[in-house]
Amino acid sequence: MTVLERLANMGITLSEPPAPAAVYVPAVTVNNLVYTSGNDCRINGELMYKGKLGRDLTIEQGQAAARQTMINLLSVLQAHLGDLDRVERVVKLLAFVNSAPGFVEQPYVINGASTLLEEVFGEAGRHARSAIAAPELPFDTPVEIEMIVQIKADA
């Protein structure tokens, strides 16, 4: 089963990746690694949630935002690579959580993204990760995530 078929079975259809909000590219390949720029939880150009975890949003809402952010990152990879089956493994996520003072549950929020990657890629979706509190994030997004993936040598 292809990655796109697995996503379809999960009820996920990838759309066009969000356009960059400033002067950068969505992804860059160096040798067999793809580095993505940070992404947020936009659906059709609008953030699905705004605000800070621990003040405006629950952990469950944060997890949903992290999951949508990962769907957007998969859209970026699909557009960049042309085929998500070229992904050998997910190497690393760097995740920022827009956190109210005293909110310390960033890892639980980002599990929304990590769980999706494991569901989509299996063992190859297990990755190293950092989940960091941020006092503010662009456009008041609750999460921003970037990732590094290894692509297959023969791809």
LOLUMLO-365792 format. One record per residue: z, y, x of N, C-alpha, C, CB in turn; residue in one letter. Coordinates in steps of 0.1 Angstrom, whole numbers, plus 5000, padded with zeros to 4 digits. Glycine has a CB too. Layout:
n_c3_n_c2_n_c1_ca_c3_ca_c2_ca_c1_c_c3_c_c2_c_c1_cb_c3_cb_c2_cb_c1_residu
Z_Y_X_Z_Y_X_Z_Y_X_Z_Y_X_A
...
end
This chain:
n_c3_n_c2_n_c1_ca_c3_ca_c2_ca_c1_c_c3_c_c2_c_c1_cb_c3_cb_c2_cb_c1_residu
5000_4988_5008_5000_5000_5000_5000_5012_5009_5012_5000_4990_M
4992_5022_5006_4991_5034_5013_5003_5043_5010_4978_5042_5011_T
5005_5053_5019_5016_5063_5016_5013_5070_5003_5017_5073_5028_V
5001_5075_5001_4997_5082_4988_5000_5073_4976_4983_5087_4989_L
4997_5060_4977_4999_5051_4966_5015_5049_4964_4993_5037_4969_E
5022_5049_4974_5037_5048_4973_5042_5061_4966_5044_5046_4987_R
5037_5072_4971_5041_5085_4964_5038_5085_4950_5035_5097_4972_L
5026_5080_4946_5021_5080_4932_5030_5071_4924_5006_5075_4931_A
5034_5060_4930_5043_5051_4923_5057_5057_4920_5045_5038_4931_N
5060_5067_4929_5073_5074_4927_5071_5086_4918_5078_5079_4941_M
5059_5088_4913_5057_5100_4904_5054_5113_4912_5068_5102_4895_G
5050_5112_4924_5048_5123_4933_5033_5125_4936_5057_5123_4946_I
5028_5136_4933_5014_5140_4936_5015_5152_4946_5005_5143_4924_T
5008_5150_4957_5008_5161_4967_4998_5172_4962_5005_5156_4981_L
5002_5184_4963_4993_5195_4960_4989_5202_4973_5000_5206_4951_S
4982_5213_4972_4978_5221_4984_4991_5226_4990_4969_5232_4980_E
4992_5225_5003_5004_5230_5010_5006_5245_5007_5004_5227_5025_P
5018_5249_5007_5021_5264_5005_5015_5271_5017_5036_5267_5004_P
5009_5283_5014_5004_5292_5025_5015_5297_5033_4995_5303_5019_A
5013_5299_5046_5023_5305_5054_5027_5319_5049_5019_5306_5069_P
5040_5322_5050_5045_5335_5045_5045_5346_5055_5060_5333_5040_A
5041_5342_5067_5040_5352_5078_5029_5348_5088_5054_5354_5085_A
5031_5352_5100_5020_5349_5110_5024_5337_5118_5018_5361_5120_V
5020_5325_5113_5022_5312_5120_5013_5302_5113_5037_5307_5119_Y
5012_5290_5119_5004_5279_5113_5013_5269_5108_4994_5273_5124_V
5009_5262_5097_5018_5252_5091_5022_5240_5100_5011_5247_5079_P
5013_5236_5109_5015_5225_5118_5007_5225_5130_5012_5211_5110_A
5012_5220_5141_5006_5219_5154_5007_5205_5159_5011_5230_5164_V
4996_5199_5165_4997_5186_5171_4997_5188_5186_4985_5177_5166_T
5006_5182_5193_5006_5182_5208_5007_5167_5211_5019_5190_5213_V
4997_5162_5218_4996_5148_5222_4997_5140_5209_5007_5143_5232_N
5007_5131_5207_5009_5123_5195_5020_5127_5186_5010_5108_5199_N
5024_5140_5188_5035_5146_5179_5030_5157_5171_5047_5150_5188_L
5034_5158_5159_5030_5169_5150_5043_5176_5147_5024_5164_5136_V
5043_5189_5149_5055_5198_5147_5051_5207_5135_5058_5207_5159_Y
5059_5207_5125_5056_5215_5113_5065_5228_5114_5059_5208_5100_T
5060_5238_5108_5068_5250_5106_5078_5247_5095_5059_5263_5102_S
5087_5256_5093_5097_5255_5083_5091_5256_5069_5108_5265_5084_G
5096_5249_5059_5091_5249_5046_5103_5251_5036_5083_5237_5042_N
5100_5255_5024_5110_5256_5014_5107_5249_5001_5113_5271_5011_D
5114_5251_4991_5113_5243_4978_5104_5249_4968_5126_5241_4973_C
5093_5255_4972_5083_5261_4962_5076_5250_4954_5073_5270_4969_R
5074_5254_4942_5065_5246_4933_5055_5256_4927_5073_5238_4922_I
5042_5255_4929_5032_5264_4924_5036_5278_4928_5031_5263_4909_N
5041_5280_4941_5043_5294_4946_5057_5300_4943_5033_5303_4941_G
5065_5293_4934_5078_5298_4930_5089_5289_4935_5079_5300_4915_E
5099_5295_4941_5111_5286_4945_5117_5279_4933_5121_5295_4952_L
5120_5267_4934_5126_5259_4923_5140_5264_4921_5125_5244_4925_M
5147_5268_4932_5160_5274_4931_5161_5285_4941_5172_5263_4934_Y
5170_5294_4938_5174_5305_4948_5189_5305_4949_5168_5319_4943_K
5193_5309_4961_5208_5312_4963_5214_5303_4973_5214_5310_4950_G
5227_5304_4973_5236_5297_4983_5242_5285_4977_5246_5307_4989_K
5243_5275_4986_5250_5263_4982_5265_5267_4983_5247_5251_4992_L
5273_5262_4974_5287_5264_4974_5291_5277_4966_5292_5266_4988_G
5281_5284_4962_5283_5296_4953_5274_5296_4941_5281_5309_4962_R
5261_5295_4944_5251_5296_4933_5246_5282_4928_5239_5305_4937_D
5246_5273_4938_5240_5260_4935_5250_5248_4938_5227_5258_4944_L
5248_5237_4931_5256_5225_4934_5249_5217_4945_5257_5217_4921_T
5256_5207_4950_5251_5198_4960_5239_5191_4954_5261_5188_4965_I
5239_5187_4942_5228_5180_4935_5216_5189_4934_5232_5175_4921_E
5218_5202_4931_5206_5211_4931_5201_5213_4945_5210_5225_4925_Q
5210_5214_4955_5205_5215_4969_5197_5202_4973_5217_5216_4978_G
5202_5190_4969_5194_5178_4972_5180_5178_4966_5202_5166_4967_Q
5180_5183_4954_5167_5184_4947_5158_5194_4954_5168_5189_4932_A
5163_5205_4959_5156_5215_4967_5151_5209_4980_5164_5228_4969_A
5160_5201_4986_5156_5195_4999_5145_5184_4997_5168_5188_5006_A
5146_5177_4986_5135_5167_4982_5122_5174_4980_5139_5159_4970_R
5122_5185_4973_5110_5193_4970_5104_5199_4983_5112_5204_4960_Q
5113_5203_4992_5109_5209_5005_5102_5198_5013_5121_5214_5013_T
5107_5185_5012_5101_5174_5019_5087_5171_5013_5110_5162_5019_M
5086_5172_5000_5073_5169_4994_5063_5180_4999_5074_5170_4978_I
5067_5192_5000_5059_5203_5005_5055_5200_5020_5066_5216_5004_N
5064_5195_5028_5061_5191_5042_5051_5180_5042_5074_5188_5049_L
5053_5170_5033_5043_5159_5033_5029_5165_5029_5047_5148_5023_L
5028_5175_5020_5016_5181_5017_5010_5188_5030_5017_5192_5006_S
5018_5194_5038_5014_5200_5050_5008_5190_5059_5025_5208_5057_V
5015_5179_5061_5010_5168_5070_4997_5162_5064_5021_5157_5071_L
4996_5160_5051_4984_5154_5046_4972_5163_5049_4986_5152_5030_Q
4974_5176_5047_4963_5186_5050_4960_5186_5065_4967_5200_5045_A
4970_5186_5073_4968_5187_5088_4962_5174_5093_4982_5189_5094_H
4967_5162_5089_4962_5150_5094_4950_5143_5087_4974_5140_5095_L
4949_5147_5074_4939_5141_5066_4943_5128_5060_4927_5139_5074_G
4954_5121_5065_4958_5108_5060_4972_5106_5065_4949_5097_5065_D
4981_5105_5055_4996_5103_5059_4998_5089_5065_5004_5104_5046_L
4988_5080_5063_4990_5067_5070_4988_5068_5085_4980_5057_5064_D
4985_5079_5090_4984_5082_5105_4998_5083_5110_4976_5094_5108_R
5008_5086_5102_5022_5088_5107_5028_5074_5112_5031_5094_5095_V
5031_5074_5124_5038_5062_5130_5052_5062_5127_5036_5063_5146_E
5059_5074_5128_5073_5075_5124_5077_5089_5123_5082_5067_5135_R
5087_5092_5115_5093_5105_5115_5104_5105_5126_5100_5108_5100_V
5103_5115_5134_5111_5116_5146_5124_5125_5144_5103_5122_5158_V
5122_5137_5138_5133_5146_5137_5131_5156_5126_5135_5153_5150_K
5142_5159_5119_5143_5170_5110_5152_5180_5115_5147_5165_5095_L
5149_5193_5113_5158_5204_5116_5159_5211_5103_5153_5214_5127_L
5171_5211_5097_5173_5217_5083_5183_5227_5083_5177_5205_5074_A
5180_5238_5076_5190_5249_5074_5193_5250_5059_5183_5263_5079_F
5206_5252_5057_5211_5253_5043_5217_5267_5041_5222_5242_5040_V
5212_5274_5031_5217_5287_5028_5231_5285_5022_5208_5295_5018_N
5241_5288_5030_5255_5284_5027_5264_5296_5024_5261_5275_5038_S
5272_5295_5013_5283_5304_5011_5294_5302_5021_5288_5303_4996_A
5302_5312_5024_5313_5310_5033_5322_5299_5028_5321_5323_5034_P
5325_5290_5038_5334_5279_5035_5327_5266_5030_5344_5282_5025_G
5313_5267_5028_5306_5255_5024_5303_5247_5036_5293_5259_5016_F
5307_5235_5036_5305_5226_5048_5299_5213_5046_5319_5224_5055_V
5291_5212_5035_5286_5199_5031_5270_5199_5032_5289_5196_5016_E
5265_5206_5043_5251_5207_5045_5245_5193_5047_5249_5215_5058_Q
5251_5183_5054_5245_5170_5055_5242_5163_5042_5253_5161_5063_P
5251_5165_5032_5248_5159_5019_5236_5165_5012_5261_5160_5010_Y
5235_5178_5014_5223_5185_5008_5210_5180_5013_5224_5200_5010_V
5209_5178_5026_5197_5174_5033_5194_5160_5031_5198_5178_5048_I
5204_5152_5026_5201_5138_5023_5190_5137_5013_5214_5131_5018_N
5188_5148_5004_5177_5148_4995_5163_5146_5002_5177_5160_4987_G
5162_5152_5013_5149_5150_5021_5149_5137_5028_5148_5162_5031_A
5160_5134_5035_5160_5122_5043_5158_5109_5035_5173_5121_5051_S
5164_5109_5023_5163_5097_5014_5148_5095_5010_5172_5098_5002_T
5141_5106_5007_5127_5106_5003_5119_5100_5015_5122_5119_4999_L
5121_5104_5027_5114_5099_5038_5116_5084_5040_5118_5106_5051_L
5128_5079_5038_5130_5065_5039_5123_5057_5028_5145_5062_5040_E
5123_5063_5016_5116_5056_5005_5101_5056_5007_5119_5064_4992_E
5096_5066_5013_5081_5067_5015_5077_5059_5027_5077_5081_5017_V
5084_5060_5038_5079_5054_5051_5087_5042_5055_5080_5064_5062_F
5098_5038_5048_5106_5027_5052_5113_5030_5065_5097_5014_5053_G
5114_5020_5073_5121_5021_5086_5115_5032_5094_5121_5008_5094_E
5102_5034_5094_5096_5045_5101_5100_5059_5096_5080_5044_5100_A
5106_5060_5084_5111_5072_5079_5125_5076_5084_5110_5072_5064_G
5132_5067_5090_5145_5069_5095_5144_5078_5107_5153_5056_5099_R
5152_5089_5108_5149_5100_5118_5162_5105_5123_5141_5111_5112_H
5161_5112_5134_5172_5121_5139_5172_5133_5131_5171_5124_5154_A
5184_5140_5130_5184_5152_5121_5195_5161_5124_5185_5147_5106_R
5193_5174_5122_5204_5184_5122_5204_5191_5109_5202_5194_5134_S
5215_5193_5103_5217_5201_5091_5227_5212_5094_5222_5192_5079_A
5221_5224_5094_5229_5236_5099_5231_5246_5087_5221_5242_5111_I
5243_5252_5087_5245_5263_5077_5239_5275_5082_5261_5265_5076_A
5233_5283_5073_5227_5296_5076_5233_5306_5066_5211_5295_5075_A
5237_5318_5071_5242_5328_5062_5232_5334_5052_5249_5339_5070_P
5219_5333_5056_5208_5338_5048_5196_5330_5052_5206_5354_5050_E
5187_5328_5042_5174_5322_5045_5163_5331_5039_5173_5307_5040_L
5151_5330_5044_5140_5339_5038_5138_5337_5023_5127_5336_5045_P
5137_5348_5016_5134_5348_5002_5145_5342_4993_5121_5340_4999_F
5157_5340_4999_5168_5334_4993_5166_5320_4989_5172_5342_4980_D
5158_5313_4997_5156_5298_4995_5169_5291_4998_5144_5293_5003_T
5173_5280_4991_5185_5273_4994_5184_5265_5007_5189_5265_4983_P
5172_5260_5010_5170_5251_5022_5157_5255_5029_5170_5237_5018_V
5156_5253_5042_5144_5253_5049_5144_5242_5059_5142_5267_5057_E
5133_5234_5060_5133_5222_5068_5120_5223_5076_5134_5209_5060_I
5121_5219_5089_5109_5216_5097_5110_5202_5102_5108_5226_5109_E
5099_5196_5106_5100_5182_5111_5090_5179_5122_5096_5173_5099_M
5093_5169_5129_5085_5163_5140_5081_5149_5136_5092_5164_5154_I
5068_5146_5136_5064_5132_5134_5055_5127_5145_5056_5131_5120_V
5056_5114_5148_5047_5108_5157_5035_5102_5150_5055_5097_5166_Q
5023_5104_5155_5012_5098_5149_5007_5087_5157_5000_5109_5147_I
5000_5078_5150_4995_5066_5157_4985_5069_5168_4989_5056_5147_K
4986_5062_5179_4978_5065_5191_4963_5062_5188_4982_5056_5202_A
4960_5053_5179_4946_5050_5176_4940_5058_5165_4944_5035_5173_D
4948_5067_5160_4944_5075_5148_4936_5087_5152_4956_5080_5140_A
end
